[in-house]
Amino acid sequence: MDDILIISVPITKKQLEEISQKRFGNMVKAVVDIEQKIMAVGGELHADEEAILLDGGSLQQNLWGINIYHALPRDQWIEFDSMINIRPGQGNRSRHVDDSNVQKKIIEIVNNFILE
């Protein structure tokens, strides 16, 4: 979990690419806190990033796992897919983020944090 970074100020797309090279190459896993407007990136598992955010005071219901494919156009680069997203109690029964309002919040946070 040493390679996980908490992003609370913008980083460049180049920095994101450098983070991706440590694990998956073409993408990074990320967990976004839609209330605190922060995200954790660089972990091998979404669950590891989630644990760090929970330890930092985030609430489970605000955390959503995504994958960011930095080489794709911005309107296609976020994949809303993670085991941590399966939350029947919140009405999310799949690995996907089903609520379009939550998706919009995630997109806004990611796009605000990753600059060209």
N, C-alpha and C positions, 0 to 999 in steps of 0.2 A: 504494500500500500504506500510505499515511499514515493512512487512516481505520480501520485494523485495530487492535483492542484485544485485549490478552491479559487474560482475566478469571481472576483467582485469588482474588478475594474477591467476595461477593455484590453484585449490582446490583439495582435495582428493575425491575419490568416497564415502568414509564414510561421509564426510561433505555434499555431495549432497544427500545422503540417509537421513541425519538429516533434511535437508531442506524439503525433500519430506514428512517427517512425520508430518509436520505442516499443510499440506493441503490434499494431495491425497494418500499418503502412498507409492504406487508403482511407482510413476512418478512425475516429476516436469514439469511445463510449463516454457518455456524459449523463449526469443526473442533475436536473434543474429543480430548484426550489422556487415555485411560482409566487410565493408570498414574500420571501426575503430577497428575491431577485438576485440569486447567486447560483453558481453551478460548479460541480466537481467534474473534472476531466482527467483522462489519462490512466484510469484503472483497467485492470484486466476484466473485472466483473462490475456490472452496475451495482451489485450488492455491496461491494467494497466502497464505492463512492457514496452510496446511500448511507453506509455506516458512519463514514466520516462526517457527513452533513448532520446526521442524527446526533452524533457526539457533540457537534457544534451548536445544537439547539434547534435545528430544523424539526418540523413536525412531519410525520410519515405521510399524512394526507396531502401534503404540499409537494412531495417529491415524485418526479416522473423521469423514467429512464428513456434515453434516446441514443441514436448513433448519428454522428455528423460525418458525412462524406465530403471532405473539404474540396475535392476536385470537381464536384458537380456544381451546376448553377445554384444560386442561393434559394431559388424557389423549389429546388429538388433535393437539397443536401441534408435535410433532416429526415431520419427514419424513426418513427414513433414505435419502437419495438424493444421490449424488455420484460423479463420475468417479473421485475418489481412492480410492473404496471397492473398485474392481475390483482384486482381488489373488488371482489363482489360486493362488499359492504359499502363501497362508494359507487356502485353501479358500473364498474369497469371489469368486465368478465374475460377480457382477452389481454394479450401482451401489448396490443396496440393502445394508444391513447384515444378513447372513443369520443370524448367530449370536445367539440370543435372550439369552444371557448378556452379550454385548457390548452389545446394545440396552439391557438393564437397567442396566448401568453408565453408559451415556450418559444415560439418562433420569434417573438419580439425580444425576449431576453437574449436568446442566442445571437440574433442579428445585432443587438446593441453591444454585445461583448466581443464580437469577432469583427474586426475592422479589416478592410482591404489593405 
